[in-house]
Amino acid sequence: MTAQDTSQTNSTPQPTATEAARERASGLRVIRRVVPYLWPEGQDWVKYRVVAALTMLVLAKVVAVGTPFFYKAAVDALGGEGTGWLLAVGAVGLTVAYGVARLMEIGFQELRNVLFTRVGQRALRQLALETFSHIHRLSLRYHITRKTGGLSRVIERGVKGVDFLLRFMLFSIFPLILQLLMIAAIFFWLFDLRYLATVVVTIALYVWFTFKVTEWRVKQRREMNNQDTDANQKAIDSLLNFETVKYFNAEGMEARRYDAAMQKYEVAAVQTNYSLAFLNFGQAVLITGGLVLVMVMAAMGVQSGDLTVGDFVMVNAYMIQITLPLNFLGTVYREIRQALVDMGDMFDLLDQPTDVRDAKDAPPLAVGGAEVVLDNVSFAYDPARPILHGVSLTVPPGQSVAIVGPSGSGKSTIGRLLFRFYDVTGGALRIDGQDLRDVTQDSLHAAIGVVPQDTVLFNDTIAYNIAYGREGATRAEVEAAAEAARIHDFILSLPEGYDTAVGERGLKLSGGEKQRVGIARTLLKDPPILLLDEATSALDTQTEQDIQESLRRAGQGRTVLMIAHRLSTVVEADRIVVLEAGRIVEDGTHEGLLAKGGRYAAMWARQSAEADGS
């Protein structure tokens, strides 16, 4: 177990009253979010299990508190101090009864765990699924800025925190309070007020000390989490960019960067361990002092004849029953505080708003001819820097329209708006007369097939990556799509054929092979609208020509929107639109635009000269 430190000195500032109130409010918010998973509406079986588990818990504590009576009676019987029925049962019988009681306590505890396990696992599964689904619903704007490594740690720690909170808050804090109350009542009933006062004062001091020191250590724990997240993010980022690291001979720099992050983690961890040692020793002083004081009082009672040896043994047994859970309280409280922090981070993630949402009762997109219309579209990622300025464009059903222009002109932005990664800030974007903001995103995404500049594949087989285009596709359909994309023969030439693993992000395949797999995947999806976003700009000329043929076949019978920088890829488009600084400056066919001698003709001449020069 580790805790966290926010500083590199031997002290951490105490939280202000405002900060403490905010943390308490955050903890209550988290608990309110978790309760519905324990007591869900319409799922009575969960409620029955929770009630049954709590019943087993109470029975276990009743038996645990009653067990020392058998121990006392056995000792008194051995010493000849028992009453008639105790002597009749005998020390052996009482010892057996003591063992049976201990076994019953353990049995009730394990039955409690059995009853609650399914409830806890169901809650974990639901929360993990809710978080995973929500992350996929978040906008592209969020995913561009997120750090994958840090995000994975937030989810991992948050889900673990829920598991801890469900188990230990319900089955440690509540039973501990119940057990302490029962033992306090027994001390008051069987012994005098001094015993009860001593126990109460000891427990109060212990709890006060534990909570005070733990609050001091919470900031340390949170900072260590931050440093752990930062180090993990740097490690994952470096591994994802393995080739770039190699290209620039930067292994040493990456190692130093990672070590610097781990050094901060090390400092926080050391501070945490120092404060943990202080906490543990302080707890030991308090609980041992209380134990010794009560046992001295009991020993004096035995010497004076007010108590029997069995009473002395019973007092010792009860003090041990108090000591063990109180020692555990320190751990439980620290972990509950950290679980609340971790879960707070995860619920903050769940509360992250989505920029693009379906309208209430939005209908699915009804695609007929698949006409795409940009009606005076304006857009800006940042209000201070507009990207598109009143772009109007119509892509007739079944035709291909290319959008070309220099980098930064807004070409790819149009593709992102069409797929509704973002909503337009002015004007409207329609498919068959339906505003994209008025239909469901699922139906919109189903209607558009995208072949991006860099096809990213899952670390699985070629068959899996092609079949990803349509859930439930048969092997025959996968192979038919591969044939249409002109990659079937290549796949068969591989030793493992369609079962060949492509590696992380498809790194085991060349750029052209990845693109063909991507085209096959899109063909299997069979969308009425095809968006080609710089689909061949990263390929060599020969590979580009081969891919172009596959793309032409893919576009047959579909409405095609081509976004390209390399003009040789759009020569056969039905219409070419030249975009510059977010505005359409030219529009026509390849031959018509060349004849105009304008922007397009100049771009064509420049790229042709570059091709001849190479």
C-alpha positions in Angstrom: 0.0 0.0 0.0 1.3 3.4 -0.9 0.1 7.0 -0.3 0.8 10.2 -2.1 2.7 13.4 -1.5 2.4 16.7 -3.2 5.7 18.2 -2.2 9.3 17.3 -2.1 9.8 18.6 1.4 9.1 17.0 4.8 5.8 18.8 5.2 2.6 19.3 3.2 0.3 22.3 3.8 -2.9 21.5 5.6 -5.9 22.0 3.4 -7.8 25.2 4.0 -11.4 25.1 5.3 -12.7 25.7 1.8 -10.6 23.0 0.3 -11.6 20.5 3.0 -15.3 21.4 2.5 -14.8 20.9 -1.3 -13.2 17.5 -0.7 -16.0 16.4 1.6 -18.6 17.6 -1.0 -16.7 15.7 -3.6 -16.7 12.5 -1.5 -20.4 12.8 -0.8 -21.0 13.3 -4.6 -19.1 10.1 -5.3 -21.0 8.1 -2.7 -24.3 9.4 -4.1 -23.1 8.2 -7.6 -22.2 4.8 -6.3 -25.4 4.1 -4.2 -27.6 3.4 -7.3 -25.3 0.5 -8.3 -26.0 -1.1 -4.8 -29.7 -0.4 -4.8 -30.8 -0.2 -8.5 -34.4 0.5 -9.5 -36.2 -2.4 -11.0 -33.6 -5.1 -10.1 -34.9 -6.7 -6.9 -32.4 -9.5 -7.0 -29.6 -7.0 -6.3 -31.5 -5.6 -3.3 -32.2 -9.1 -1.9 -28.5 -10.0 -2.1 -27.5 -6.7 -0.4 -30.0 -7.3 2.4 -29.0 -10.9 2.8 -25.3 -9.9 2.8 -25.9 -7.3 5.5 -27.9 -9.9 7.6 -24.9 -12.3 7.4 -22.6 -9.5 8.5 -24.7 -8.7 11.6 -24.9 -12.4 12.5 -21.2 -12.7 12.2 -20.6 -9.7 14.5 -23.1 -11.0 17.1 -21.4 -14.4 17.1 -17.9 -12.7 17.3 -18.9 -10.5 20.3 -20.5 -13.5 22.0 -17.5 -15.8 21.5 -15.3 -14.5 24.4 -18.1 -15.6 26.8 -17.3 -19.2 26.0 -13.6 -18.5 26.4 -14.2 -16.9 29.9 -16.5 -19.7 30.9 -13.9 -22.4 29.9 -11.1 -20.6 31.9 -13.4 -20.3 34.9 -14.4 -23.9 34.7 -10.7 -25.0 34.6 -10.1 -22.8 37.7 -13.2 -24.2 39.5 -14.8 -20.7 39.6 -17.8 -21.4 37.4 -21.4 -21.7 38.4 -23.3 -25.1 38.4 -24.1 -25.3 34.7 -20.6 -24.2 33.6 -19.1 -27.0 35.8 -21.6 -29.4 34.4 -20.8 -28.6 30.8 -17.1 -28.7 31.6 -14.0 -27.0 30.2 -13.9 -29.3 27.2 -17.5 -28.7 26.2 -17.0 -24.9 26.6 -13.9 -25.1 24.5 -15.7 -27.0 21.8 -18.5 -24.4 21.9 -15.9 -21.6 21.6 -14.5 -23.4 18.4 -18.0 -23.8 17.0 -18.7 -20.1 17.6 -15.5 -19.1 15.8 -16.4 -21.4 12.9 -19.9 -19.8 12.7 -18.4 -16.3 12.6 -16.1 -17.3 9.7 -19.0 -19.1 8.0 -21.3 -16.0 8.2 -18.5 -13.8 6.8 -17.8 -16.1 3.9 -21.5 -16.4 3.1 -21.7 -12.6 3.2 -18.9 -12.5 0.6 -20.6 -15.1 -1.6 -23.9 -13.1 -1.5 -22.3 -9.8 -2.3 -19.7 -10.8 -4.9 -22.2 -10.8 -7.8 -23.5 -7.4 -6.7 -20.0 -5.9 -6.6 -18.9 -7.4 -10.0 -22.1 -6.3 -11.6 -21.5 -2.7 -10.4 -17.9 -2.8 -11.7 -19.0 -4.1 -15.0 -21.7 -1.5 -15.4 -19.5 1.4 -14.4 -16.6 0.3 -16.6 -19.0 -0.1 -19.6 -20.5 3.3 -18.8 -17.1 5.0 -18.7 -15.8 3.2 -21.9 -19.0 4.1 -23.8 -18.9 7.7 -22.6 -15.3 8.1 -23.8 -16.3 7.0 -27.3 -19.2 9.5 -27.2 -16.8 12.4 -26.4 -16.0 14.6 -29.3 -12.9 14.6 -31.5 -11.9 17.9 -29.8 -11.5 16.0 -26.5 -9.7 13.0 -28.0 -7.2 15.2 -29.8 -6.1 16.7 -26.5 -6.3 13.7 -24.3 -3.4 11.6 -23.1 -4.0 8.0 -23.6 -1.7 6.7 -20.8 -3.1 9.1 -18.3 -6.7 8.3 -19.3 -6.2 4.6 -18.9 -4.9 5.1 -15.4 -7.8 7.3 -14.4 -10.2 4.6 -15.5 -8.2 1.7 -14.0 -7.9 3.5 -10.6 -11.5 4.6 -10.7 -12.9 1.2 -11.2 -10.7 -0.3 -8.5 -11.8 2.5 -6.2 -15.4 1.5 -6.7 -14.6 -2.1 -5.9 -12.8 -1.0 -2.7 -15.6 1.4 -1.7 -18.4 -1.1 -2.2 -16.6 -3.8 -0.2 -14.8 -1.9 2.6 -17.2 0.9 3.3 -20.1 -1.6 3.5 -18.3 -4.5 5.1 -15.6 -2.8 7.2 -16.7 0.6 8.5 -20.3 -0.4 9.2 -19.4 -3.7 11.0 -16.6 -2.0 12.9 -18.9 0.6 14.3 -21.5 -2.1 15.1 -18.8 -4.3 16.8 -17.4 -1.3 18.9 -20.9 -0.4 20.1 -21.7 -3.9 21.1 -18.4 -4.3 23.0 -18.9 -0.9 24.7 -22.3 -2.1 25.9 -20.8 -5.3 27.3 -18.1 -3.4 29.1 -20.7 -1.1 30.7 -23.0 -4.1 31.6 -20.4 -6.5 33.0 -17.8 -4.1 34.3 -17.8 -0.6 35.7 -17.9 2.7 34.0 -14.1 3.1 34.2 -13.6 0.3 31.6 -16.1 1.8 29.2 -14.6 5.3 29.6 -11.1 4.0 28.9 -12.2 2.1 25.8 -14.2 5.1 24.5 -11.4 7.5 25.1 -8.9 5.2 23.5 -11.1 4.7 20.4 -11.8 8.4 20.2 -8.1 9.4 20.3 -7.2 6.7 17.8 -9.9 7.7 15.4 -9.0 11.4 15.8 -5.3 10.8 15.3 -5.9 8.5 12.3 -8.2 10.9 10.5 -6.0 14.0 11.2 -2.9 12.4 9.9 -4.6 10.7 7.0 -6.1 14.1 5.9 -2.5 15.4 5.9 -1.4 12.5 3.7 -4.3 12.7 1.2 -2.5 15.4 -0.8 0.6 13.3 -0.8 -1.3 10.4 -2.2 -3.0 12.6 -4.9 0.4 14.0 -6.0 1.9 10.5 -6.2 -1.1 9.6 -8.4 -0.3 12.6 -10.6 3.3 11.7 -10.9 2.4 8.0 -11.6 0.0 9.1 -14.3 2.6 11.5 -15.9 5.3 8.8 -15.9 2.9 6.2 -17.4 1.7 8.7 -20.1 5.3 9.4 -21.1 6.1 5.7 -21.3 3.1 4.9 -23.5 3.6 8.0 -25.7 7.2 7.0 -26.2 6.3 3.4 -27.1 3.6 4.4 -29.5 6.2 6.6 -31.3 8.8 3.8 -31.2 9.9 4.4 -34.8 10.3 8.2 -34.4 12.4 7.6 -31.3 14.7 5.3 -33.4 14.8 7.7 -36.3 16.2 10.5 -34.1 18.4 8.2 -32.0 16.5 9.5 -29.0 16.4 6.4 -26.7 18.7 8.1 -24.2 16.5 11.3 -24.2 13.3 9.3 -23.7 14.9 7.3 -20.9 16.0 10.5 -19.2 12.6 12.0 -19.7 10.9 8.9 -18.2 13.4 8.8 -15.3 12.8 12.5 -14.5 9.1 11.7 -14.1 9.9 8.6 -12.0 12.2 10.7 -9.8 9.3 12.9 -8.9 7.2 9.8 -8.2 10.1 8.5 -6.1 10.2 11.7 -4.0 6.5 11.6 -3.4 6.6 7.9 -2.5 9.4 8.4 0.0 7.5 11.2 1.7 4.5 8.9 1.8 6.3 6.1 3.4 7.8 8.4 6.0 4.3 9.7 6.9 3.0 6.2 6.9 5.6 5.1 9.5 4.6 8.1 11.7 0.9 7.2 11.4 1.5 3.5 12.2 3.7 4.2 15.2 1.2 6.8 16.6 -1.6 4.4 16.2 0.4 1.7 18.0 1.1 4.0 20.9 -2.5 4.9 21.4 -4.0 1.4 21.0 -1.3 -0.3 23.1 -1.7 2.3 25.8 -5.4 1.7 26.0 -5.0 -2.1 25.9 -2.4 -2.0 28.7 -4.5 0.3 30.9 -7.6 -1.8 30.6 -5.7 -5.0 31.3 -4.0 -3.4 34.3 -7.5 -2.5 35.6 -8.7 -6.1 35.0 -5.6 -7.6 36.7 -6.2 -5.4 39.8 -9.8 -6.5 39.8 -8.7 -10.2 39.8 -6.2 -9.5 42.6 -8.9 -7.8 44.7 -11.4 -10.7 44.0 -13.9 -8.6 42.1 -13.1 -10.4 38.9 -12.3 -14.0 38.0 -9.4 -15.1 35.8 -12.0 -15.8 33.2 -13.1 -12.1 33.3 -9.4 -11.1 32.8 -9.2 -13.4 29.8 -12.5 -12.1 28.4 -11.4 -8.5 28.8 -8.2 -9.3 26.9 -10.2 -11.1 24.1 -12.5 -8.0 23.7 -9.5 -5.6 23.7 -8.0 -7.8 20.9 -11.3 -7.6 19.1 -11.1 -3.8 19.3 -7.4 -3.6 18.5 -7.5 -5.6 15.3 -10.3 -3.8 13.5 -8.9 -0.4 14.7 -5.6 -1.2 13.2 -7.4 -2.1 10.0 -9.4 1.2 10.3 -6.2 3.2 9.5 -5.8 1.2 6.3 -9.5 1.3 5.4 -9.8 5.0 6.0 -6.7 5.8 3.9 -7.9 3.6 1.1 -11.5 4.9 1.2 -10.1 8.5 1.0 -8.0 7.5 -2.0 -10.8 5.6 -3.6 -13.0 8.7 -3.3 -10.2 10.7 -5.0 -9.8 8.1 -7.8 -13.5 7.7 -8.3 -13.9 11.5 -8.3 -11.4 11.7 -11.2 -13.4 9.0 -13.0 -16.8 10.6 -12.4 -15.3 13.9 -13.6 -14.5 12.1 -16.8 -18.0 10.8 -17.0 -19.3 14.3 -16.4 -17.2 15.6 -19.3 -19.7 17.1 -21.7 -20.0 16.0 -25.3 -19.7 18.8 -27.9 -21.7 16.9 -30.5 -25.0 15.5 -29.3 -28.1 14.0 -31.0 -31.1 16.3 -31.0 -34.0 15.0 -28.8 -36.0 12.4 -30.6 -33.7 12.7 -33.6 -34.7 10.3 -36.4 -32.2 8.2 -38.3 -30.8 9.5 -41.6 -32.9 8.4 -44.6 -30.6 8.1 -47.5 -32.0 8.1 -51.0 -29.8 9.3 -53.7 -27.1 10.5 -51.2 -26.9 14.1 -52.3 -24.4 16.1 -50.1 -25.0 19.8 -49.8 -22.9 22.4 -48.0 -25.1 25.5 -47.6 -23.1 28.6 -46.7 -21.0 26.6 -44.2 -18.8 28.5 -41.7 -16.7 26.8 -39.0 -13.9 27.6 -36.5 -12.1 25.4 -34.1 -11.3 28.5 -32.2 -13.6 31.6 -32.5 -10.5 33.8 -32.9 -9.4 31.8 -36.0 -12.1 30.9 -38.5 -11.4 28.1 -40.9 -14.3 28.0 -43.3 -16.1 31.2 -44.6 -19.5 30.6 -46.2 -18.7 27.5 -48.3 -21.5 26.4 -50.6 -21.1 23.1 -52.5 -23.4 20.4 -53.9 -22.3 16.9 -54.6 -25.0 15.3 -56.8 -26.1 11.7 -56.2 -23.7 9.1 -57.6 -21.1 11.7 -58.7 -17.6 12.4 -57.4 -16.4 15.9 -56.3 -12.9 16.7 -55.4 -11.8 19.4 -53.0 -8.2 20.5 -53.5 -6.1 23.3 -52.2 -3.0 24.2 -50.1 -2.4 23.0 -46.6 -4.6 24.9 -44.1 -7.2 25.8 -46.6 -9.9 23.8 -44.7 -10.2 20.7 -46.9 -10.0 18.1 -44.1 -12.2 20.2 -41.9 -15.0 19.7 -44.5 -14.6 15.9 -44.1 -14.8 16.2 -40.3 -17.9 18.3 -40.5 -19.5 15.8 -42.9 -18.8 12.9 -40.5 -20.1 15.3 -37.7 -17.0 15.2 -35.6 -17.9 18.8 -35.2 -21.0 20.9 -35.8 -20.9 23.8 -38.2 -20.9 27.2 -36.6 -22.8 28.8 -39.5 -24.9 27.6 -42.4 -25.9 23.9 -42.7 -24.6 20.6 -44.1 -27.3 18.3 -45.5 -27.6 14.8 -47.0 -30.7 14.3 -49.1 -32.1 17.5 -47.6 -31.7 16.5 -44.0 -29.6 18.7 -41.7 -26.9 16.5 -40.1 -27.7 18.1 -36.7 -31.3 16.8 -36.9 -30.5 13.1 -37.4 -28.8 10.5 -35.2 -25.0 10.2 -35.4 -25.2 6.4 -35.6 -27.2 6.5 -38.8 -25.0 9.3 -40.2 -21.8 7.3 -39.6 -23.4 4.2 -41.1 -24.0 6.1 -44.3 -20.5 7.4 -44.8 -17.4 5.3 -45.6 -14.0 7.0 -44.9 -10.6 6.1 -46.3 -8.2 8.4 -44.5 -4.6 9.3 -45.4 -3.2 7.0 -42.8 -5.3 3.8 -42.2 -4.9 2.7 -38.7 -5.4 -1.0 -38.1 -6.1 -2.9 -34.9 -3.5 -5.2 -33.5 -5.3 -8.3 -34.8 -5.5 -10.3 -38.0 -6.1 -9.0 -41.5 -9.5 -10.8 -41.5 -10.5 -9.1 -38.3 -9.5 -5.7 -39.6 -11.5 -6.1 -42.9 -14.5 -7.6 -41.1 -14.5 -4.5 -38.8 -16.3 -2.8 -41.7 -19.5 -4.7 -40.9 -20.3 -6.6 -37.7 -21.3 -10.2 -38.4 -19.7 -10.3 -41.9 -19.0 -13.8 -43.2 -15.5 -15.0 -44.3 -16.8 -15.1 -47.9 -17.9 -11.4 -47.7 -14.5 -10.4 -46.2 -12.7 -12.1 -49.1 -15.0 -10.5 -51.7 -14.2 -7.1 -50.2 -10.5 -7.9 -50.3 -10.8 -8.9 -54.0 -12.6 -5.7 -54.8 -9.8 -3.8 -53.1 -7.1 -5.8 -55.1 -5.5 -7.2 -51.9 -6.9 -10.8 -51.9 -3.9 -12.3 -53.8 -1.4 -10.6 -51.6 -3.1 -11.9 -48.4 -3.2 -15.5 -49.8 0.6 -15.2 -50.5 1.2 -14.7 -46.7 2.1 -17.8 -44.7 -1.0 -17.4 -42.4 -3.2 -15.8 -45.1 -6.2 -13.9 -43.6 -5.1 -14.9 -40.1 -1.9 -12.9 -40.4 -1.5 -10.5 -37.5 -0.8 -6.9 -38.6 0.9 -5.7 -35.4 0.4 -2.5 -33.4 -1.4 0.1 -35.6 -0.7 -2.2 -38.6 3.1 -1.7 -38.6 3.7 -5.1 -40.1 2.2 -4.0 -43.4 3.4 -1.4 -45.8 1.6 1.9 -46.4 0.0 0.6 -49.6 -1.1 -2.7 -48.0 -2.7 -0.9 -45.1 -4.5 1.4 -47.4 -5.9 -1.6 -49.4 -7.0 -3.2 -46.1 -8.7 0.1 -45.3 -10.4 0.2 -48.6 -11.6 -3.4 -48.3 -13.0 -2.6 -44.8 -14.9 0.4 -46.3 -16.2 -1.7 -49.2 -17.5 -4.3 -46.8 -19.3 -1.5 -45.0 -21.0 -0.7 -48.3 -21.9 3.0 -47.6 -23.8 5.2 -50.0 -21.3 8.0 -49.5 -17.6 7.7 -49.7 -15.2 10.2 -48.2 -11.6 9.9 -49.4 -9.4 12.1 -47.2 -5.9 12.4 -48.7 -6.3 8.6 -49.2 -3.1 8.3 -51.3 -1.0 11.3 -50.5 1.4 9.3 -48.3 2.1 6.7 -50.9 4.7 6.5 -53.7 3.6 7.1 -57.3 3.4 3.5 -58.4 1.5 2.4 -55.2 -0.7 5.4 -55.6 -1.7 4.4 -59.2 -2.5 0.9 -58.0 -4.6 2.2 -55.1 -6.4 4.7 -57.4 -7.8 1.8 -59.4 -9.1 0.3 -56.2 -10.7 3.6 -55.2 -12.3 4.0 -58.6 -13.9 0.6 -58.2 -15.0 1.5 -54.7 -16.6 4.7 -55.8 -18.8 3.1 -58.5 -22.5 3.8 -57.7 -21.7 6.0 -54.7 -21.5 9.7 -54.0 -17.8 10.4 -53.6 -16.2 13.4 -51.9 -12.4 13.4 -52.4 -10.1 15.6 -50.3 -6.7 15.8 -51.9 -3.5 17.7 -52.1 -2.0 15.7 -54.9 -3.9 16.7 -58.0 -3.1 13.6 -60.0 -5.5 11.7 -57.8 -8.5 13.8 -58.8 -8.2 14.1 -62.6 -11.2 11.8 -63.2 -13.5 13.5 -60.7 -16.8 14.8 -62.1 -16.1 18.1 -60.6 -13.1 19.8 -58.8 -13.4 22.6 -56.2 -10.4 24.7 -55.3 -10.4 25.8 -51.7 -8.1 28.6 -50.4 -8.2 30.2 -46.9 -11.6 28.6 -46.3 -13.3 29.9 -49.5 -14.0 28.4 -52.8 -11.9 30.2 -55.4 -12.4 27.9 -58.5 -14.9 25.2 -59.6 -15.0 23.0 -62.7 -13.7 19.9 -64.4 -10.0 19.1 -64.7 -9.8 20.2 -68.4 -12.0 23.3 -67.7 -9.8 24.5 -64.8 -6.6 23.9 -66.8 -8.1 26.0 -69.6 -8.9 28.9 -67.2 -5.2 29.2 -66.3 -6.0 30.1 -62.7 -5.1 28.7 -59.3 -5.7 25.1 -60.2 -3.7 25.4 -63.4 -0.8 26.9 -61.5 -1.0 24.1 -58.9 -1.0 21.5 -61.6 2.0 23.0 -63.4 3.9 23.1 -60.1 3.2 19.5 -59.2 3.9 18.3 -62.7 7.3 20.1 -62.6 8.1 18.5 -59.3 7.1 15.1 -60.6 9.3 15.5 -63.7 12.2 16.8 -61.6 12.0 13.7 -59.4 
